[in-house]
């Protein structure tokens, strides 16, 4: 669930906390039946950031243990698809294109209405609230004005 929009650190932390709370609410009965919440997500720096800054407070607040199932978005989708009838993960962090595929495959449940869901930017909520964007970033375009002028090219 990666979009394009950069935020300041405190806003980003708030978004992460709201998303984590939404994730637990979306996990529903599965999280209530077990005290372990399995989250499929990218490993590496993303996993490190969440396990260091988000999950400890989340675990304490909700009395659960978070276990990360690391992998790329494609890996996580393949695991979810292979175990569709017996899901192994409560929550998946997927790139937006892969998330759309997961939704189309029926691998996502509608998030239940809750105050945290309402805190998420409208642009970060997928159709029918089947998923929410976690990180947003912007992509800009830069060009060499001197070269474009010399070549007589119009600005992009």
VOVEXZA-320003 format. One line per 3 residues: number of its first residue (from 0); for each residue x, y, z of N, C-alpha, C. Coordinates in pm, 1 decimal, decimal comma, always signed. Layout:
BEGIN
NUM = X Y Z X Y Z X Y Z ~ ...
REM end
This chain:
BEGIN
0 = +82,8 -116,2 +0,0 +0,0 +0,0 +0,0 +87,9 +123,4 +0,0 ~ +162,4 +144,5 -96,9 +247,8 +261,6 -101,5 +197,8 +357,7 -206,8 ~ +170,7 +480,6 -162,8 +127,3 +587,0 -250,4 +240,2 +686,6 -263,5
3 = +213,4 +801,5 -315,3 +317,0 +901,3 -332,7 +280,8 +1033,7 -266,9 ~ +334,7 +1059,8 -149,4 +313,4 +1185,5 -78,9 +404,4 +1185,0 +43,2 ~ +488,8 +1283,6 +58,8 +579,8 +1291,0 +172,9 +514,2 +1373,7 +282,5
6 = +529,1 +1328,0 +405,4 +473,8 +1401,6 +518,5 +584,5 +1429,8 +618,3 ~ +559,7 +1519,6 +712,9 +659,8 +1540,5 +816,4 +657,2 +1422,4 +911,8 ~ +759,9 +1408,7 +994,8 +775,9 +1290,8 +1079,3 +658,9 +1271,5 +1174,9
9 = +613,2 +1376,8 +1242,3 +503,8 +1359,0 +1337,6 +374,3 +1319,8 +1267,8 ~ +347,5 +1378,7 +1151,8 +228,6 +1342,3 +1076,3 +238,8 +1197,8 +1028,6 ~ +359,0 +1159,7 +982,2 +380,0 +1023,2 +935,0 +358,7 +924,6 +1049,1
12 = +411,9 +955,9 +1167,2 +393,3 +866,9 +1282,2 +246,6 +854,1 +1318,1 ~ +174,2 +967,2 +1311,3 +30,6 +963,7 +1339,0 -42,5 +876,2 +1238,7 ~ -3,8 +889,4 +1110,6 -65,8 +807,6 +1007,2 -34,8 +660,7 +1029,1
15 = +90,2 +630,6 +1067,0 +128,5 +492,0 +1093,4 +49,6 +436,7 +1211,3 ~ +36,3 +515,5 +1316,5 -38,2 +470,3 +1433,6 -184,4 +447,9 +1399,5 ~ -243,7 +541,5 +1324,1 -384,1 +526,2 +1284,1 -401,3 +403,5 +1196,0
18 = -306,0 +381,8 +1105,9 -313,2 +266,8 +1017,2 -297,6 +137,5 +1094,9 ~ -204,7 +136,0 +1189,8 -186,1 +16,1 +1270,7 -312,0 -14,7 +1349,8 ~ -375,4 +88,3 +1406,5 -499,7 +67,2 +1480,0 -609,5 +17,2 +1387,1
21 = -615,2 +73,5 +1267,8 -712,2 +29,2 +1168,8 -685,5 -116,4 +1130,0 ~ -557,4 -150,7 +1119,7 -520,1 -288,1 +1084,8 -573,9 -386,3 +1187,5 ~ -560,9 -352,5 +1315,4 -612,1 -441,4 +1418,0 -763,3 -451,5 +1409,4
24 = -828,7 -337,9 +1389,8 -974,2 -340,2 +1377,9 -1016,7 -421,7 +1256,8 ~ -942,3 -408,9 +1146,2 -974,0 -483,3 +1024,9 -949,7 -631,9 +1043,0 ~ -854,6 -665,7 +1129,8 -824,2 -806,7 +1152,3 -939,3 -877,3 +1221,4
27 = -1018,9 -801,8 +1295,3 -1141,2 -851,6 +1355,4 -1124,6 -972,3 +1443,8 ~ -1214,5 -1070,4 +1427,3 -1216,5 -1186,3 +1514,6 -1085,7 -1265,0 +1513,4 ~ -1016,9 -1268,1 +1403,2 -891,8 -1344,3 +1397,4 -794,5 -1292,8 +1502,0
30 = -784,0 -1162,0 +1518,7 -692,8 -1104,4 +1617,1 -745,4 -1127,1 +1758,4 ~ -878,0 -1129,5 +1775,1 -935,8 -1149,4 +1906,7 -916,8 -1293,1 +1953,4 ~ -917,7 -1389,3 +1862,8 -905,5 -1529,4 +1898,3 -763,0 -1565,3 +1936,8
33 = -667,8 -1496,4 +1883,6 -529,5 -1522,9 +1913,7 -464,5 -1393,4 +1956,9 ~ -365,4 -1403,2 +2039,2 -295,1 -1284,4 +2084,3 -177,0 -1253,3 +1993,1 ~ -168,7 -1319,4 +1879,7 -61,7 -1293,1 +1783,9 -123,1 -1240,7 +1655,5
36 = -69,5 -1127,2 +1609,0 -115,5 -1065,1 +1485,6 -6,0 -1082,3 +1381,4 ~ -34,5 -1155,7 +1274,2 +62,4 -1180,6 +1167,6 +44,2 -1076,0 +1058,5 ~ +153,0 -1005,0 +1029,2 +149,2 -896,9 +931,5 +249,4 -924,3 +821,1
39 = +199,3 -941,0 +698,4 +285,7 -958,8 +582,1 +329,1 -822,5 +532,1 ~ +461,1 -803,0 +521,9 +511,8 -672,5 +479,0 +654,0 -684,9 +426,3 ~ +698,7 -578,1 +358,6 +836,8 -574,1 +311,9 +930,1 -589,2 +430,1
42 = +1038,8 -663,2 +406,2 +1141,5 -673,8 +508,9 +1232,9 -552,6 +500,0 ~ +1352,1 -564,6 +548,2 +1450,8 -457,3 +537,1 +1416,9 -335,5 +619,3 ~ +1436,5 -218,1 +559,7 +1419,8 -93,4 +634,4 +1274,8 -68,7 +675,9
45 = +1179,2 -110,5 +594,0 +1038,5 -91,3 +632,0 +1006,3 -175,1 +755,3 ~ +1046,3 -301,7 +752,9 +1022,8 -388,5 +868,2 +1092,1 -332,5 +992,1 ~ +1214,4 -287,6 +975,9 +1290,2 -232,9 +1088,6 +1220,7 -109,9 +1147,3
48 = +1174,1 -20,0 +1061,9 +1106,2 +100,5 +1109,2 +980,4 +65,1 +1189,1 ~ +901,6 -27,3 +1138,4 +778,1 -64,8 +1206,7 +806,9 -141,8 +1335,2 ~ +902,0 -236,2 +1331,0 +930,1 -314,8 +1451,6 +997,9 -230,8 +1558,6
51 = +1064,7 -125,1 +1517,9 +1132,5 -39,0 +1612,5 +1043,0 +73,4 +1666,2 ~ +961,4 +133,6 +1579,9 +888,8 +254,5 +1618,3 +737,3 +241,4 +1629,5 ~ +677,4 +145,6 +1564,9 +531,5 +137,6 +1563,7 +480,1 +17,7 +1642,7
54 = +529,4 -100,4 +1612,6 +473,0 -221,5 +1671,8 +487,9 -232,5 +1823,4 ~ +600,0 -189,7 +1885,2 +608,0 -203,5 +2032,3 +494,6 -130,0 +2105,7 ~ +468,1 -6,1 +2067,8 +359,8 +68,3 +2132,2 +224,3 +6,0 +2099,2
57 = +208,6 -40,0 +1975,5 +84,7 -103,5 +1932,2 +59,9 -231,5 +2012,6 ~ +165,1 -312,0 +2030,4 +153,3 -436,9 +2107,0 +111,8 -407,6 +2251,4 ~ +174,7 -308,6 +2311,0 +144,3 -272,4 +2449,3 +1,1 -220,7 +2462,6
60 = -38,6 -133,3 +2371,7 -171,6 -73,9 +2376,0 -282,4 -177,7 +2359,4 ~ -260,7 -276,4 +2269,6 -366,6 -372,1 +2236,5 -346,4 -511,2 +2294,8 ~ -237,8 -533,1 +2367,9 -214,7 -663,3 +2430,3 -196,1 -775,9 +2330,8
63 = -129,1 -747,5 +2219,2 -103,3 -848,8 +2117,5 +46,0 -854,8 +2088,1 ~ +86,2 -961,9 +2025,0 +222,6 -977,3 +1976,5 +216,4 -970,0 +1824,6 ~ +297,9 -883,9 +1764,5 +302,9 -870,1 +1619,3 +417,5 -955,6 +1566,5
66 = +387,1 -1038,6 +1469,5 +487,6 -1118,2 +1401,5 +486,6 -1076,7 +1255,0 ~ +601,6 -1033,0 +1207,3 +614,2 -990,2 +1067,7 +643,8 -1110,5 +979,9 ~ +568,2 -1122,9 +872,0 +593,5 -1221,4 +767,4 +657,8 -1141,4 +654,3
69 = +792,6 -1143,4 +645,2 +859,1 -1056,4 +548,3 +852,1 -1108,7 +405,5 ~ +856,6 -1015,8 +311,9 +859,3 -1050,5 +170,4 +823,0 -929,2 +87,2 ~ +841,9 -939,8 -41,0 +798,7 -832,5 -130,2 +646,3 -837,6 -140,7
72 = +588,3 -736,3 -199,2 +442,4 -737,2 -218,2 +398,6 -860,7 -295,8 ~ +474,0 -896,8 -398,1 +439,3 -1015,7 -478,0 +449,1 -1142,8 -394,8 ~ +550,4 -1151,4 -307,6 +564,5 -1267,7 -219,5 +445,7 -1279,0 -125,5
75 = +409,6 -1166,7 -64,6 +299,6 -1166,2 +31,3 +168,6 -1202,3 -38,4 ~ +146,9 -1147,5 -159,0 +26,2 -1180,1 -235,0 +21,7 -1329,1 -267,4 ~ +134,6 -1385,4 -309,2 +139,5 -1528,5 -342,5 +107,0 -1613,5 -219,8
78 = +160,5 -1575,9 -103,2 +131,3 -1649,2 +20,3 -17,2 -1640,1 +54,6 ~ -72,7 -1520,4 +41,9 -214,9 -1501,4 +72,8 -302,8 -1580,2 -23,7 ~ -266,5 -1580,1 -151,0 -344,8 -1652,9 -251,4 -336,3 -1803,3 -227,4
81 = -216,7 -1852,1 -194,7 -198,4 -1995,6 -170,9 -275,6 -2042,8 -47,9 ~ -297,6 -1952,8 +46,6 -366,6 -1988,5 +171,0 -501,6 -1919,7 +184,0 ~ -565,7 -1893,8 +70,2 -691,3 -1818,6 +70,3 -796,9 -1879,9 +162,5
84 = -806,4 -2010,6 +164,4 -908,7 -2075,5 +245,9 -869,8 -2086,4 +393,1 ~ -740,9 -2073,5 +422,3 -691,6 -2076,5 +560,2 -585,9 -1966,8 +575,1 ~ -629,2 -1841,2 +582,2 -534,9 -1728,8 +585,5 -429,9 -1741,4 +695,8
87 = -306,5 -1711,2 +660,2 -194,6 -1717,2 +753,0 -156,8 -1578,9 +805,7 ~ -212,0 -1473,1 +745,2 -181,2 -1336,4 +785,4 -311,5 -1261,4 +813,4 ~ -305,6 -1176,2 +913,7 -420,8 -1092,7 +947,0 -421,5 -963,8 +865,9
90 = -302,9 -913,1 +835,4 -287,4 -785,1 +767,5 -177,4 -798,5 +663,5 ~ -195,4 -732,5 +548,1 -92,0 -731,2 +443,9 -58,5 -587,1 +409,3 ~ +69,3 -556,5 +401,4 +115,9 -428,5 +349,9 +160,9 -456,5 +207,2
93 = +90,5 -402,1 +109,1 +121,3 -428,8 -31,5 +133,5 -298,8 -108,9 ~ +216,1 -299,4 -212,6 +220,2 -185,3 -303,2 +82,0 -169,9 -364,9 ~ +48,8 -48,4 -406,1 -88,5 -20,7 -449,1 -135,6 -108,5 -564,5
96 = -54,3 -131,4 -665,7 -96,1 -215,8 -777,7 -122,6 -358,9 -735,4 ~ -37,1 -410,6 -648,5 -54,0 -547,4 -596,9 -177,8 -553,2 -507,1 ~ -201,7 -445,9 -431,4 -319,8 -442,5 -345,4 -447,1 -448,7 -428,7
99 = -449,6 -378,2 -539,5 -566,7 -382,9 -628,0 -589,0 -526,2 -675,5 ~ -480,5 -595,6 -708,4 -493,2 -737,2 -749,1 -547,7 -821,3 -634,4 ~ -496,4 -800,0 -513,2 -543,6 -875,8 -396,2 -692,7 -852,6 -373,2
102 = -736,1 -727,3 -390,1 -878,6 -696,0 -374,3 -960,0 -768,6 -480,2 ~ -911,0 -768,4 -604,2 -979,8 -835,7 -713,6 -987,9 -986,4 -695,1 ~ -892,9 -1042,9 -622,9 -890,1 -1187,0 -595,6 -976,2 -1224,3 -475,1
105 = -1037,5 -1124,1 -412,6 -1120,6 -1151,4 -296,0 -1040,5 -1180,1 -170,2 ~ -916,6 -1130,1 -162,5 -830,8 -1156,7 -47,5 -842,2 -1051,0 +62,0 ~ -923,5 -949,2 +39,3 -936,9 -840,3 +136,2 -1080,6 -830,3 +184,9
108 = -1094,0 -802,8 +311,7 -1226,0 -777,9 +369,8 -1244,0 -628,8 +388,8 ~ -1366,5 -584,5 +383,9 -1396,8 -443,3 +408,8 -1358,4 -410,0 +552,4 ~ -1290,0 -298,1 +567,5 -1254,4 -252,9 +701,0 -1379,9 -205,9 +772,4
111 = -1391,3 -242,6 +897,2 -1507,4 -200,8 +974,9 -1496,3 -53,1 +1008,7 ~ -1608,4 +18,4 +1006,2 -1604,6 +160,5 +1043,9 -1548,2 +175,0 +1184,9 ~ -1458,2 +269,4 +1201,5 -1402,0 +299,6 +1332,8 -1340,4 +438,2 +1327,0
114 = -1319,4 +500,3 +1441,3 -1267,4 +638,0 +1441,7 -1131,2 +651,0 +1372,9 ~ -1046,5 +549,5 +1381,1 -914,0 +556,6 +1320,3 -922,3 +556,8 +1168,4 ~ -1016,7 +484,7 +1115,1 -1034,4 +482,6 +970,1 -1071,0 +621,5 +920,2
117 = -1147,8 +693,2 +998,4 -1187,1 +828,6 +960,5 -1071,0 +927,8 +964,8 ~ -962,1 +892,1 +1033,5 -843,8 +978,5 +1041,4 -753,7 +966,5 +918,8 ~ -778,4 +869,1 +834,5 -694,0 +846,2 +717,3 -739,9 +937,3 +604,0
120 = -643,2 +996,8 +534,9 -676,0 +1084,2 +422,1 -769,6 +1013,5 +324,8 ~ -871,0 +1081,0 +275,0 -963,2 +1018,4 +178,8 -890,3 +959,0 +57,2 ~ -784,8 +1024,5 +10,2 -710,1 +973,7 -105,4 -636,2 +843,9 -74,2
123 = -619,9 +813,2 +54,5 -548,0 +692,6 +94,5 -643,2 +576,7 +125,5 ~ -770,8 +594,6 +98,6 -868,5 +488,1 +121,6 -907,8 +427,3 -12,0 ~ -884,9 +298,7 -25,4 -919,2 +228,3 -148,9 -1069,9 +209,1 -158,1
126 = -1114,1 +174,6 -278,3 -1256,1 +153,5 -305,9 -1318,6 +60,4 -202,2 ~ -1434,2 +100,8 -154,2 -1513,1 +23,3 -58,0 -1438,3 -4,9 +72,4 ~ -1334,1 +73,7 +101,6 -1254,5 +56,1 +223,5 -1198,3 -85,0 +237,8
129 = -1160,7 -144,5 +125,0 -1096,8 -275,4 +128,5 -949,7 -265,0 +166,8 ~ -893,7 -145,4 +160,0 -754,6 -123,3 +197,8 -734,0 +24,9 +224,5 ~ -626,2 +56,0 +294,2 -589,6 +194,8 +321,6 -442,3 +214,6 +291,3
132 = -409,2 +330,7 +238,5 -270,0 +365,2 +212,2 -196,6 +392,5 +341,7 ~ -73,9 +344,9 +351,1 +6,2 +361,7 +471,2 +107,9 +473,1 +454,0 ~ +179,4 +470,4 +344,4 +278,6 +574,9 +323,2 +250,3 +640,7 +189,0
135 = +263,7 +769,3 +188,6 +236,0 +845,2 +68,5 +363,0 +919,8 +30,2 ~ +387,4 +936,7 -94,9 +505,1 +1010,6 -139,4 +475,9 +1079,2 -271,0 ~ +551,0 +1180,1 -302,3 +531,3 +1253,1 -427,9 +648,1 +1227,4 -521,0
138 = +619,3 +1232,2 -646,8 +723,3 +1224,3 -748,1 +717,1 +1352,6 -827,6 ~ +830,9 +1417,0 -842,1 +835,9 +1541,8 -917,2 +921,3 +1523,0 -1041,5 ~ +918,2 +1621,2 -1127,8 +999,2 +1615,7 -1248,3 +1096,8 +1733,6 -1243,9
141 = +1219,7 +1706,6 -1281,6 +1322,4 +1810,9 -1288,5 +1387,0 +1801,1 -1425,9 ~ +1430,8 +1914,7 -1476,3 +1496,1 +1913,6 -1606,0 +1599,1 +2025,1 -1612,2 ~ +1692,7 +2012,2 -1702,2 +1800,5 +2109,0 -1719,9 +1749,0 +2220,7 -1810,1
144 = +1716,4 +2333,4 -1747,7 +1658,1 +2444,6 -1824,9 +1755,3 +2497,5 -1929,9 ~ +1883,6 +2499,1 -1896,7 +1983,4 +2547,8 -1992,2 +1985,1 +2460,9 -2118,4 ~ +1986,0 +2331,1 -2099,4 +1988,4 +2238,6 -2213,6 +1860,2 +2251,2 -2295,7
147 = +1745,2 +2259,8 -2229,4 +1618,8 +2271,4 -2302,1 +1615,1 +2400,7 -2384,0 ~ +1666,9 +2508,9 -2325,9 +1671,7 +2637,4 -2397,4 +1764,0 +2627,3 -2518,1 ~ +1882,8 +2569,4 -2497,8 +1979,9 +2555,3 -2606,8 +1925,7 +2470,5 -2720,9
150 = +1850,0 +2367,2 -2689,3 +1795,4 +2276,2 -2790,1 +1663,8 +2327,0 -2848,8 ~ +1609,2 +2432,3 -2787,2 +1480,8 +2484,6 -2834,9 +1362,6 +2396,5 -2797,9 ~ +1380,1 +2316,6 -2693,1 +1272,8 +2227,2 -2650,5 +1177,8 +2298,9 -2555,3
153 = +1052,4 +2264,0 -2560,5 +954,3 +2318,1 -2466,8 +974,0 +2250,3 -2330,0 ~ +946,9 +2324,0 -2226,6 +957,3 +2268,4 -2092,0 +859,6 +2151,9 -2077,1 ~ +897,0 +2049,5 -2002,1 +806,1 +1935,9 -1983,5 +683,3 +1975,6 -1903,1
REM end
